Amino acid sequence: MRRLTAIVVAFAAIVPAVVPAQSTVVRVRVTDTARAPLPDADVAVVRNGTEPVALGRTNGDGMYSFRLDADTASYQVFARRLGFAPVSRDLVVARRDTVSLEIVLTGVAQTVDVVRIAERALPRAKQPFLDAGEIARDDRSILSLADALAVLRPDIGYQSSRCVSGPRPRGPVARGLIPSKRRTTRPPTQARVYVNGRWVPPEWDPWNSVSSDHIAEIRYVNCNDTSIPGLPPVPWASVYVVLKPGFVWDLKNGSHATPYVP
């Protein structure tokens, strides 16, 4: 009985750490010095100077939107696009519903000679990005984040042997606390999973508790990726999931629609 009580107390101490705080919508707009929007610019968010927690790419309007838990951590936003000097900006999200941030990139002179690229593009099974459109167009059974990678990107972890592997979900916590509405699929890679800018511990099984219908985009970053200058090196591979507007993830329900508040 004492052992059971100790386990319950320990579990109660863990739960507040993984229940999301108030969510803040962050809208980043990337432009050039003439204030023209820059599409396809890489945007990364780093928490406390050590951990990249969100990574995405601007749309045709130069916009990239994501959610963060409103807390007192310090955040930096990095933006980079080929032909422009990379820029970082500080971001404050504490107790704010919406934050808008504009980043201006300055073009750099191209002084290198013509480079001939001999390397082939990655085959589809290894490509590090997929979005809602690709998931919707596939007629196979894709119900979860794990399904999306296992079906559409089965070789995405082809370099994972170079990275630190994390534990896979196991035990009664992963099986019993999140409603088992969907089948369990093993993803093709061991990596940290970030949902809307928040790390979800493997015990809470983000792979099977994130519905494929709720996903806007998925981006895989290998531990050796240095494509965005200034990002801190990390020993693990990461999967960054951005949910569609109006959807969030929490421990009790997995990914789900946010309730309407008039």
C-alpha positions in Angstrom: 0.0 0.0 0.0 2.8 2.4 0.9 4.5 1.7 -2.5 1.2 2.3 -4.3 0.7 5.6 -2.4 4.3 6.7 -3.3 3.6 6.0 -7.0 0.4 8.0 -7.0 2.1 10.9 -5.3 5.0 10.8 -7.8 2.6 10.7 -10.7 0.6 13.6 -9.3 3.8 15.6 -9.2 4.5 14.8 -12.9 1.1 15.7 -14.4 1.2 19.5 -13.9 4.5 19.6 -15.8 2.9 18.2 -18.9 -0.5 19.8 -18.8 -0.4 22.8 -21.1 -0.5 26.3 -19.8 -2.4 29.1 -21.6 -1.6 28.9 -25.3 -0.2 31.9 -27.1 -0.5 32.2 -30.9 2.7 33.6 -32.4 2.6 35.1 -35.9 6.0 35.7 -37.6 6.2 37.7 -40.8 9.5 37.7 -42.7 10.2 40.4 -45.3 13.0 41.9 -47.2 14.2 45.5 -46.6 11.6 46.8 -49.0 8.9 45.1 -46.8 8.1 42.6 -49.5 7.1 39.2 -48.0 9.6 36.4 -48.2 8.1 33.0 -48.8 10.0 29.7 -48.0 12.1 31.3 -45.3 13.1 28.9 -42.5 11.9 30.0 -39.1 13.1 28.3 -35.9 12.2 29.0 -32.2 14.7 28.3 -29.5 13.8 28.0 -25.8 16.2 29.3 -23.1 19.0 29.4 -25.6 19.4 25.6 -25.6 16.5 23.8 -27.2 14.9 24.3 -30.6 11.1 23.8 -30.0 9.5 24.8 -33.3 10.7 24.8 -36.9 8.7 25.7 -40.0 8.7 27.7 -43.2 6.9 30.9 -44.2 4.0 30.7 -46.7 3.4 32.9 -49.8 2.6 35.9 -47.6 5.9 35.5 -45.7 3.9 34.3 -42.6 4.6 31.4 -40.2 2.2 30.9 -37.3 2.5 28.5 -34.4 1.5 28.1 -30.7 3.6 28.3 -27.6 2.7 27.8 -23.9 2.6 31.2 -22.3 5.4 31.0 -19.7 8.4 32.9 -18.4 11.0 31.1 -20.5 13.1 33.1 -22.9 12.6 32.5 -26.6 14.6 33.5 -29.7 13.3 33.3 -33.2 15.7 32.7 -36.0 14.9 33.3 -39.7 17.0 32.4 -42.7 16.5 32.4 -46.5 19.0 31.6 -49.2 20.5 34.9 -50.5 19.8 36.8 -47.2 21.8 37.2 -44.0 20.2 35.2 -41.1 18.5 37.2 -38.3 17.5 36.3 -34.7 14.9 38.2 -32.6 13.9 37.9 -28.9 10.3 36.7 -28.3 8.2 37.2 -25.1 5.0 35.1 -24.8 4.2 35.4 -21.0 0.4 35.9 -20.4 -0.4 37.1 -24.0 -3.0 35.6 -26.3 -1.4 36.6 -29.5 2.1 37.9 -30.4 3.1 39.3 -33.8 6.8 39.5 -34.8 8.2 41.0 -38.0 11.7 40.0 -39.1 13.5 41.9 -41.9 16.2 40.0 -43.8 18.9 41.8 -45.7 20.1 40.5 -49.1 23.7 39.5 -49.4 25.8 39.9 -52.5 26.4 36.6 -54.4 30.2 36.4 -54.8 30.6 32.6 -55.4 31.1 31.1 -58.8 28.5 28.8 -60.4 28.2 25.6 -58.5 27.1 22.4 -60.1 25.1 20.2 -57.8 25.7 16.5 -58.4 23.8 15.2 -55.4 20.3 13.9 -56.2 17.3 15.1 -54.3 16.2 12.8 -51.5 13.7 10.2 -52.5 10.2 10.8 -51.1 10.5 8.1 -48.4 13.4 10.1 -46.8 12.2 13.7 -47.3 12.0 15.6 -44.0 8.8 17.5 -44.6 5.2 16.7 -45.3 1.9 18.6 -44.9 -1.8 18.2 -44.6 -2.3 18.2 -48.3 0.0 15.2 -48.8 -1.7 13.3 -46.0 -5.2 14.0 -47.4 -4.2 12.9 -50.9 -3.0 9.5 -49.9 -5.7 6.8 -50.0 -4.1 4.5 -47.5 -5.0 4.2 -43.8 -3.3 7.1 -42.0 -4.8 7.8 -38.6 -2.0 9.3 -36.5 1.4 11.0 -36.6 3.1 7.6 -36.5 1.0 6.4 -39.4 1.8 9.5 -41.4 5.6 8.8 -41.1 5.3 5.1 -41.4 3.3 5.2 -44.6 4.6 8.4 -46.3 8.1 8.6 -44.9 9.2 5.1 -43.9 12.9 5.8 -44.4 12.9 9.3 -42.7 15.2 8.0 -40.0 17.9 6.8 -42.4 20.6 8.7 -40.4 19.2 8.1 -37.0 22.2 5.8 -36.0 24.2 9.0 -35.7 21.9 10.5 -33.1 21.0 9.7 -29.5 17.9 7.5 -29.5 15.2 8.1 -26.9 13.0 5.5 -25.3 9.9 4.3 -27.0 6.5 4.6 -25.2 5.9 1.6 -23.0 4.2 0.6 -19.8 0.8 1.3 -18.2 1.2 5.1 -18.4 1.3 5.3 -22.1 -1.3 2.6 -22.6 -3.8 3.7 -20.0 -3.9 7.5 -19.6 -4.4 8.6 -23.2 -7.7 7.3 -24.6 -6.9 4.4 -26.9 -9.2 5.4 -29.7 -6.7 4.5 -32.4 -4.5 1.5 -33.1 -0.8 1.7 -32.0 1.7 2.2 -34.7 5.5 2.2 -34.3 7.1 5.2 -36.1 10.0 4.7 -38.4 12.3 6.9 -36.3 13.2 7.5 -32.6 13.1 11.2 -32.0 11.8 13.9 -29.7 8.4 15.1 -30.7 7.4 18.7 -30.4 3.7 19.6 -30.9 2.9 23.3 -31.4 6.3 24.2 -29.9 6.1 21.9 -26.8 8.0 18.8 -26.2 5.8 15.8 -25.5 7.6 13.1 -23.4 7.5 9.7 -25.0 5.6 8.2 -22.1 2.5 10.2 -23.3 2.9 8.6 -26.8 2.6 11.6 -29.1 3.0 9.3 -32.1 -0.4 7.7 -31.6 -2.2 10.5 -29.7 -1.8 13.1 -32.5 -4.6 12.6 -35.1 -3.5 12.8 -38.7 -6.6 14.9 -39.4 -5.4 17.6 -37.1 -1.9 18.0 -38.5 -1.0 21.0 -40.6 2.7 20.0 -41.2 5.4 17.7 -40.0 9.1 18.5 -40.2 11.9 16.1 -39.2 15.3 17.5 -38.2 18.3 15.2 -38.0 20.7 15.8 -35.1 23.4 16.8 -37.6 21.3 19.5 -39.4 23.1 22.8 -39.5 21.0 24.5 -42.2 19.9 27.4 -39.9 23.0 29.2 -38.5 22.9 30.0 -34.8 20.8 27.1 -33.6 22.3 25.2 -30.7 23.5 21.7 -31.5 21.4 18.9 -30.0 22.3 15.2 -29.8 18.9 14.0 -30.8 16.7 14.0 -33.9 13.4 15.9 -33.6 10.0 15.8 -35.2 8.2 19.2 -35.2 4.4 19.0 -35.6 2.2 22.0 -36.3 -1.5 21.4 -35.7 -4.1 23.1 -37.8 -5.6 26.3 -36.5 -8.1 25.6 -33.7 -6.4 22.3 -32.6 -4.3 21.6 -29.5 -2.7 18.6 -27.8 -3.1 17.8 -24.1 -2.5 14.7 -21.9 -6.1 13.8 -21.4 -7.4 14.0 -25.0 -4.4 13.9 -27.2 -4.9 16.3 -30.2 -8.4 17.8 -30.3 -10.3 20.9 -31.3 -10.3 23.8 -28.8 -13.7 24.6 -27.4 -15.4 27.7 -28.9 -15.4 30.6 -26.5 -17.8 33.5 -27.7 
